[in-house]
Each structure stands twice: as C-alpha cells, then as structure tokens.
Amino acid sequence: MEMDANTLSEAVTRLKRAHGQLGGVIAMIEDGEDCERVLTQLAAVSRAVGRAGFKIVATGMRQCQLARERGEEEPMSEEQLEKLFLALS
C-alpha cells in the first residue's frame, strides 16, 4: 500500500509531536530528572506513536474499502491489515 503524506497528515503530525517529546524525555534522563516524571512523558510518547500507527492502519482500511467499492483490487488483504493492526498492540 502506497502511503500518501496528504492522506496521512494527521499521523505525520502526531509522529512529529512524538519526536519532540522523545527528545524531551532523553534530555530529562540526561539531566537526572525524577523517574516518575520521565516515565509519564515516555508513556505520552508511546501513546502518540501508537495512535499514529492506528491512524495509518485506518487509512489502509479506507483505501481498501474505496477500492472494493470501485471494483478494483484492494491494495492489501484483510489478513495483512489484521496483522499490521495486531502488531501495534
């Protein structure tokens, strides 16, 4: 399945935000910040990355649905999409 940056702009935005958050987490560790604060921020990064992944899978599902409606070959099988979805859990 080809990935279109315009279609996935929300996922890209989430990943850019997570990228910045991760840099903050690294700085917190290097500065000796409190463990609880570091882990709270790390959990936020993890959620942001996970949400971006689910957004990408959802986009793939929509592309498959549109292809099906047009009578075209779907870019991915249902099994492939399920495998990707489960990889995020």
C-alpha positions in Angstrom: 0.0 0.0 0.0 1.4 3.3 -1.0 1.4 6.0 1.7 0.3 9.5 0.7 1.6 12.2 3.0 -1.5 14.3 2.5 -3.8 11.5 3.4 -1.7 10.7 6.5 -1.0 14.3 7.5 -2.6 13.7 10.9 -0.3 10.7 11.5 2.7 12.7 10.5 1.7 15.5 12.8 1.4 13.0 15.7 4.8 11.5 14.9 6.5 14.9 14.7 5.0 15.8 18.1 6.2 12.4 19.5 9.6 13.1 18.0 9.8 16.3 20.0 8.5 14.6 23.1 11.1 11.9 22.9 13.9 14.5 22.7 12.5 15.9 25.9 12.5 12.6 27.5 16.1 12.0 26.6 17.0 15.4 28.0 15.2 14.6 31.2 17.1 11.4 31.6 20.4 13.1 30.9 19.6 15.8 33.4 18.8 13.3 36.1 15.1 14.1 36.3 12.7 12.3 38.6 11.9 8.7 37.4 8.1 9.2 37.7 8.2 12.4 35.5 10.4 10.6 32.9 8.1 7.6 32.7 5.0 9.8 32.5 6.5 11.6 29.5 7.7 8.4 28.0 4.2 6.9 28.2 2.9 10.0 26.4 5.4 9.4 23.6 4.3 5.8 23.4 0.6 6.7 23.1 1.3 9.3 20.4 3.3 6.7 18.3 0.6 4.1 18.8 -2.1 6.5 17.7 -0.2 7.4 14.6 0.1 3.7 13.8 -3.6 3.1 14.2 -4.3 6.1 12.0 -2.1 4.6 9.3 -3.9 1.2 9.6 -7.3 3.0 9.5 -6.2 4.8 6.3 -5.3 1.5 4.8 -8.7 0.1 5.7 -10.4 3.1 4.0 -8.2 2.7 0.9 -9.2 -1.0 0.7 -12.9 -0.1 1.1 -12.7 2.5 -1.6 -11.0 0.1 -4.0 -13.7 -2.6 -3.2 -16.4 -0.1 -4.0 -14.8 0.8 -7.3 -14.4 -2.9 -8.2 -10.6 -2.6 -8.1 -8.1 -4.9 -6.5 -7.6 -4.0 -2.9 -4.0 -2.7 -2.0 -3.9 -5.1 1.0 -5.7 -8.2 2.0 -7.8 -8.3 5.2 -5.3 -10.7 6.7 -2.4 -8.2 6.0 -4.4 -5.4 7.6 -5.2 -7.5 10.6 -1.5 -8.5 11.0 -0.5 -4.8 10.9 -3.2 -3.9 13.4 -2.2 -6.6 15.8 1.5 -5.6 15.5 0.5 -2.3 17.2 -1.0 -3.9 20.3 
